[in-house]
Amino acid sequence: MHPTMFCKEKVYHLLTFLGAFFHLTVADEQIRIATTSDTNLIFGNSLFMEVLEPEDIRFLFKIRPAKNFGRVFDRKYTRMPLILGSPYNGCSQLDNYEIVKDRIVMLKRGECSFVTKTFHAQNAGAVATIITDNDKDNDDSTVDMIKDDTDREVDIPALFLLGKDGYMIQRSIERYGLLGAIINIPVNLTGVPINTVNKPPWTLW
């Protein structure tokens, strides 16, 4: 791609992200959150999220709720910023808590427990956390995220994302110099044949 064209594309994605970011900040709570039935959202023990921006990863991604900790995902968020946590492993207090607050944060598996990561996301004000596998080549193997041996209370949803999916989302966000992506979560697939959805070309489900 010509440098000038890439620069224009980068500016476009940045403006789109900022527009959604500030719209969410001032939007009415009922506009962006709607209670919905779990039976319409869960498909084979998984939920789905749709990335809207950046456009080069505009796909439907499968995510798996934590097995025995965190709150059940019972709300629907539209055009919600998905922020990359800092530090990305989520093993300590998040430095970027000011932009994580009231949004969803993505963290990377490893170096500490899933509960620790979710606990730090919760303390930063996140409404949910998505934890991507640390194997960037993993495009088909999910894990059951289970609680650790601490007594910490976690009251936000925690969801597992395949490593290849997380890597591609992270790479696109960083390529355009963004703070995060824009997503719809969870996506209702009631009555939709699973083989017709716009899933990432590298996944097998």
C-alpha positions as CSV (number, residue, x, y, z in Angstrom):
1,M,0.0,0.0,0.0
2,H,1.2,3.5,-0.9
3,P,2.3,5.4,2.3
4,T,-0.2,8.3,1.6
5,M,-3.0,5.8,1.2
6,F,-2.1,4.0,4.4
7,C,-1.9,7.3,6.3
8,K,-5.4,8.3,5.1
9,E,-6.7,4.9,6.1
10,K,-5.1,5.2,9.5
11,V,-6.7,8.6,10.1
12,Y,-10.1,7.2,9.0
13,H,-9.9,4.3,11.5
14,L,-8.7,6.6,14.3
15,L,-11.6,9.1,13.7
16,T,-14.1,6.2,13.6
17,F,-12.8,4.8,16.9
18,L,-12.8,8.2,18.6
19,G,-16.3,8.9,17.3
20,A,-17.6,5.7,18.9
21,F,-15.5,6.2,22.0
22,F,-17.0,9.7,22.8
23,H,-20.5,8.7,21.6
24,L,-20.5,6.0,24.2
25,T,-19.3,8.4,26.9
26,V,-22.3,10.7,26.5
27,A,-24.9,8.2,25.3
28,D,-27.9,7.2,27.4
29,E,-27.4,4.0,29.3
30,Q,-30.5,2.4,27.8
31,I,-29.3,3.0,24.3
32,R,-26.2,0.9,24.5
33,I,-27.3,-1.7,27.0
34,A,-30.3,-4.0,26.6
35,T,-31.2,-7.0,28.7
36,T,-31.7,-10.1,26.6
37,S,-32.4,-13.8,27.2
38,D,-29.4,-16.1,27.7
39,T,-31.1,-18.7,25.5
40,N,-30.7,-16.4,22.5
41,L,-27.1,-15.7,23.0
42,I,-25.3,-19.0,23.9
43,F,-24.5,-21.4,21.2
44,G,-22.7,-24.6,22.1
45,N,-21.4,-23.1,25.4
46,S,-20.0,-20.1,23.5
47,L,-21.0,-16.5,22.9
48,F,-20.2,-14.4,19.8
49,M,-18.9,-10.9,19.3
50,E,-18.8,-8.9,16.2
51,V,-15.8,-6.5,15.4
52,L,-17.0,-3.4,13.5
53,E,-13.8,-1.5,13.5
54,P,-11.1,-1.7,12.2
55,E,-12.7,-3.0,9.1
56,D,-9.9,-5.4,8.1
57,I,-11.0,-7.6,11.0
58,R,-14.7,-7.1,10.7
59,F,-15.7,-10.7,11.5
60,L,-17.7,-12.6,14.0
61,F,-15.6,-14.2,16.8
62,K,-16.5,-17.0,19.1
63,I,-15.8,-16.4,22.9
64,R,-16.2,-18.8,25.8
65,P,-17.5,-17.7,29.2
66,A,-15.5,-18.6,32.3
67,K,-16.6,-21.9,33.8
68,N,-17.0,-21.0,37.5
69,F,-16.3,-17.4,38.2
70,G,-17.5,-14.0,37.1
71,R,-21.0,-12.8,36.3
72,V,-23.1,-14.3,33.5
73,F,-23.1,-12.1,30.4
74,D,-26.7,-10.9,30.4
75,R,-26.5,-7.6,28.7
76,K,-26.0,-6.6,25.1
77,Y,-23.5,-3.8,24.2
78,T,-23.5,-2.1,20.7
79,R,-20.6,-0.2,19.3
80,M,-18.7,-0.8,22.5
81,P,-14.9,0.0,22.6
82,L,-12.8,-3.0,23.2
83,I,-9.6,-1.6,24.9
84,L,-6.2,-3.3,25.0
85,G,-5.2,-3.5,28.7
86,S,-1.9,-2.1,29.9
87,P,-0.1,-4.1,31.0
88,Y,-1.5,-6.5,28.4
89,N,-1.1,-9.6,30.7
90,G,-3.4,-8.0,33.3
91,C,-1.3,-9.3,36.2
92,S,-1.1,-5.9,38.0
93,Q,-3.3,-2.8,38.2
94,L,-4.2,-1.5,34.8
95,D,-2.3,1.7,33.9
96,N,-5.0,2.8,31.4
97,Y,-7.9,2.5,33.8
98,E,-9.2,5.9,32.7
99,I,-10.1,4.6,29.3
100,V,-11.0,1.1,30.5
101,K,-13.7,2.3,32.8
102,D,-17.2,1.4,31.5
103,R,-15.7,-0.5,28.6
104,I,-14.5,-4.0,27.8
105,V,-10.9,-4.7,28.2
106,M,-8.8,-7.4,26.3
107,L,-6.0,-9.1,28.2
108,K,-3.6,-11.9,27.3
109,R,-3.3,-15.3,29.0
110,G,-0.3,-16.2,31.1
111,E,1.9,-15.2,34.1
112,C,-1.1,-15.1,36.5
113,S,-4.5,-16.6,37.0
114,F,-7.6,-15.8,35.0
115,V,-9.2,-14.5,38.2
116,T,-6.3,-12.2,38.8
117,K,-6.7,-10.7,35.3
118,T,-10.4,-10.3,35.7
119,F,-10.0,-8.8,39.2
120,H,-7.7,-6.1,37.9
121,A,-10.1,-5.4,35.0
122,Q,-12.9,-5.1,37.5
123,N,-10.9,-2.7,39.7
124,A,-10.2,-0.6,36.6
125,G,-14.0,-0.2,36.0
126,A,-14.3,-2.5,33.1
127,V,-17.8,-4.0,32.4
128,A,-16.2,-7.3,31.2
129,T,-12.9,-8.8,30.2
130,I,-11.9,-10.9,27.2
131,I,-8.8,-13.0,27.8
132,T,-7.1,-14.1,24.6
133,D,-4.8,-17.2,24.6
134,N,-1.1,-16.5,24.5
135,D,-0.5,-18.9,21.7
136,K,-1.0,-16.7,18.6
137,D,-1.2,-19.8,16.4
138,N,-4.1,-21.3,18.3
139,D,-7.1,-21.1,16.0
140,D,-9.3,-24.0,17.4
141,S,-8.6,-25.0,21.0
142,T,-10.5,-23.3,23.8
143,V,-9.9,-23.7,27.5
144,D,-12.1,-23.7,30.5
145,M,-11.2,-20.6,32.6
146,I,-11.6,-21.7,36.2
147,K,-11.2,-19.8,39.5
148,D,-8.0,-19.9,41.5
149,D,-7.5,-20.7,45.2
150,T,-8.1,-17.1,46.4
151,D,-11.3,-15.7,47.8
152,R,-11.4,-12.6,45.6
153,E,-14.9,-11.6,44.4
154,V,-15.2,-11.1,40.7
155,D,-18.5,-9.7,39.5
156,I,-17.9,-9.0,35.8
157,P,-18.0,-11.5,32.9
158,A,-14.8,-13.1,31.8
159,L,-14.6,-14.6,28.3
160,F,-11.9,-16.7,26.6
161,L,-10.8,-15.8,23.0
162,L,-8.7,-18.0,20.7
163,G,-5.1,-16.9,20.5
164,K,-5.1,-16.4,16.7
165,D,-8.2,-14.3,17.0
166,G,-6.8,-12.2,19.7
167,Y,-3.5,-11.7,17.9
168,M,-5.2,-10.6,14.7
169,I,-7.4,-8.1,16.6
170,Q,-4.4,-6.8,18.6
171,R,-2.3,-6.5,15.4
172,S,-4.9,-4.5,13.6
173,I,-5.5,-2.1,16.5
174,E,-1.8,-1.4,16.8
175,R,-1.4,-1.1,13.0
176,Y,-3.8,1.8,13.0
177,G,-2.5,3.3,16.2
178,L,-5.8,2.9,18.0
179,L,-6.7,2.4,21.7
180,G,-9.0,-0.5,20.8
181,A,-11.6,-1.9,18.5
182,I,-15.3,-1.3,18.2
183,I,-17.5,-4.3,18.9
184,N,-21.1,-5.6,19.3
185,I,-21.3,-8.2,22.1
186,P,-23.0,-10.6,22.4
187,V,-24.4,-11.2,19.0
188,N,-27.7,-13.1,18.7
189,L,-27.5,-16.0,16.2
190,T,-30.9,-17.4,16.8
191,G,-32.1,-19.0,13.6
192,V,-28.9,-18.2,11.7
193,P,-27.1,-21.2,10.2
194,I,-23.6,-21.2,11.7
195,N,-22.0,-21.9,8.3
196,T,-23.4,-18.6,6.9
197,V,-21.9,-16.2,9.5
198,N,-18.9,-13.9,8.6
199,K,-16.3,-15.8,10.7
200,P,-12.6,-15.2,10.4
201,P,-11.1,-17.1,7.4
202,W,-8.4,-18.6,9.6
203,T,-10.8,-20.4,12.0
204,L,-12.3,-23.8,11.7
205,W,-15.6,-23.6,13.7
